[in-house]
Every structure is written in C-alpha cells, then in structure tokens.
C-alpha cells in the first residue's frame, strides 16, 4: 500500500467545476477523481475514452383493441372512491 500525503488544495473556480463534473460523470469520490486527474495530467497518460452512449429506441406499442384510454381516469376515480369509503367505514366503527 502506498503512503498517503494529506494536504490542502485551493482550486480555481473553473478547475473546481471540471473536477465536480468529472466526479458526477464517473460517480467516484472527490479523492479518487482528483488522484486520477493528477495521474493523467502529470503522467502523460491519456484519459480513458468514453463508452458509446446507450440509446433506447422507442416504438409505439398502442393499446389492445377494446381498451379505451379515457376509461383509465374513470378506473382511477373508482379506486379512489372505494378507498375513501373503506377508510370512512373503518373510522365509523371505531
């Protein structure tokens, strides 16, 4: 295991933004991201290339024959009324 050095670093605003963006993209901690950036910059290594972005291609599924999309709101209303009546009946018994 390598010995570590603890130090305070003052970052300029643009560097801080770049570091925070890199942290967000890689989902890594500040410490890990800063160390990786320093290794890349000082070691002359190139940063790993980004993976190709995953894209979901949507396609229309449509509804089955006989299903009325306007009926979904009526169904939700019916469930809400049933839940209200059930709750009201329980509180009446108490």
Secondary structure, DSSP 8 states (H G I E B T S, - for coil): ------------HHHHHHHHHHHHHHT--HHHHHHHHHHHHHH---------------------TT--TTHHHHHHHHHHHHHHHHHHHHHHH-
